[in-house]
Amino acid sequence: MATPTKSRRKKQGRRRGPRATAKNSDKYDLYQKSVNSPDNDVEFLIETYTTMRGRAPRHLREDFCGTAALAAEWIRQGDDKTVEGFDIDPEPVEWGKKHNFASLGDAADRMTWQLKDVRDPSAKAPDVRTAPNFSYWIFKTRKEMLEYFTSCREDLAEGGLYVVDLYGGPEALCEMQEERDIGGGITYVWDQKSWWPGSGEYESAIHFHFHDGSKMRNAFEYSWRMWGLTELKDIMLDAGFAKVDSYFEGTDEDDESGDGNFEIDPRGENCEAWIAYLVAAK
Ligand SMILES: C[S@@+](CC[C@H](N)C(=O)[O-])C[C@H]1O[C@@H](n2cnc3c(N)ncnc32)[C@H](O)[C@@H]1O
């Protein structure tokens, strides 16, 4: 759900009340505070679609939605916005209903929760479909990825876009941990545990460390294949997409971290760690 690069976009927040410890903290709340940037993601999706198609998108599908922070932000963009969120695990879905959607009132009815596999079809063909935070890397073979991408293309509305994010660079392949202070005496730790070059298998986890010395280890664990951008682009084209564009994140001048702004760029820049979107057009 996170990489060091993308998560740098999150600014440290101020908190009030008793300081958090591993015992009194909620892992989904910490995850959203340290990893999700739904406002940036939704802005990118709407701007990209509007620029390419000359009209604003209406119906979104979020694959691997979990707590669906992105879907909730989509709904906030206007009364014409509807969304479907797909996830097979009821636990984050129930958390998301309570914490991300209850406050939306009647607008929450514009979200359709689908406790289903991402390869299942939508109730309504989406203008934009996205699989954020690299979750589609659970597909570890080319055959599985091709089948998934093909089902995404077939399911899109006319003129629809399918958008994924990805990261890379030499740092992404190192077995290392990156720590970031997320405020309130809490440290977010992104742990790149293992990468096997022969198979591409990639294991990582998120831990949280607290001011009192307590730790929430392996709050989230991931078993992925590390995919390359060009490899994914080729699979998307094999899946029948008409065009695939890469958008790379710019660099913050002050601290060399990602600045949250993505520009279309067919080549990218060879740096230690980069993050990008692939936008596949039907
Ligand atoms: C890494 S979380 C992503 C959550 C969300 N995208 C975010 O960034 O907040 C991955 C989610 O994918 C779900 N998942 C894994 N395999 C799936 C599948 N085949 N179909 C639907 N959901 C799946 C898991 O239940 C989990 O909630």
The ligand as an SDF file (V2000), in Angstrom:
LIG
                    3D

 27 29  0  0  0  0  0  0  0  0999 V2000
   -2.8650   -3.0330   -0.0890 C   0  0  0  0  0  0  0  0  0  0  0  0
   -4.5560   -2.9640    0.2780 S   0  0  0  0  0  0  0  0  0  0  0  0
   -5.0410   -1.5640   -0.6880 C   0  0  0  0  0  0  0  0  0  0  0  0
   -6.0580   -0.6620   -0.0940 C   0  0  0  0  0  0  0  0  0  0  0  0
   -6.3420    0.6060   -0.8580 C   0  0  0  0  0  0  0  0  0  0  0  0
   -6.0680    0.4950   -2.2780 N   0  0  0  0  0  0  0  0  0  0  0  0
   -5.5560    1.7280   -0.2640 C   0  0  0  0  0  0  0  0  0  0  0  0
   -4.5440    2.1200   -0.7830 O   0  0  0  0  0  0  0  0  0  0  0  0
   -5.9560    2.2210    0.7790 O   0  0  0  0  0  0  0  0  0  0  0  0
   -4.9400   -4.3280   -0.7290 C   0  0  0  0  0  0  0  0  0  0  0  0
   -6.3850   -4.7480   -0.6740 C   0  0  0  0  0  0  0  0  0  0  0  0
   -6.6080   -5.6410   -1.7730 O   0  0  0  0  0  0  0  0  0  0  0  0
   -7.5550   -6.6080   -1.3680 C   0  0  0  0  0  0  0  0  0  0  0  0
   -7.4450   -7.7370   -2.3140 N   0  0  0  0  0  0  0  0  0  0  0  0
   -6.4210   -8.6090   -2.4520 C   0  0  0  0  0  0  0  0  0  0  0  0
   -6.6530   -9.4570   -3.4770 N   0  0  0  0  0  0  0  0  0  0  0  0
   -7.8450   -9.0910   -4.0330 C   0  0  0  0  0  0  0  0  0  0  0  0
   -8.6130   -9.5570   -5.1420 C   0  0  0  0  0  0  0  0  0  0  0  0
   -8.1940  -10.5820   -5.9090 N   0  0  0  0  0  0  0  0  0  0  0  0
   -9.7890   -8.9470   -5.4140 N   0  0  0  0  0  0  0  0  0  0  0  0
  -10.2220   -7.9200   -4.6500 C   0  0  0  0  0  0  0  0  0  0  0  0
   -9.5310   -7.4210   -3.5900 N   0  0  0  0  0  0  0  0  0  0  0  0
   -8.3600   -7.9990   -3.2780 C   0  0  0  0  0  0  0  0  0  0  0  0
   -7.2000   -6.9020    0.0720 C   0  0  0  0  0  0  0  0  0  0  0  0
   -8.3100   -7.4250    0.7640 O   0  0  0  0  0  0  0  0  0  0  0  0
   -6.7710   -5.5050    0.5750 C   0  0  0  0  0  0  0  0  0  0  0  0
   -7.8250   -4.8360    1.2160 O   0  0  0  0  0  0  0  0  0  0  0  0
  1  2  1  0
  2  3  1  0
  2 10  1  0
  3  4  1  0
  4  5  1  0
  5  6  1  0
  5  7  1  0
  7  8  2  0
  7  9  1  0
 10 11  1  0
 11 12  1  0
 11 26  1  0
 12 13  1  0
 13 14  1  0
 13 24  1  0
 14 15  1  0
 14 23  1  0
 15 16  2  0
 16 17  1  0
 17 18  1  0
 17 23  2  0
 18 19  1  0
 18 20  2  0
 20 21  1  0
 21 22  2  0
 22 23  1  0
 24 25  1  0
 24 26  1  0
 26 27  1  0
M  CHG  2   2   1   9  -1
M  END
$$$$
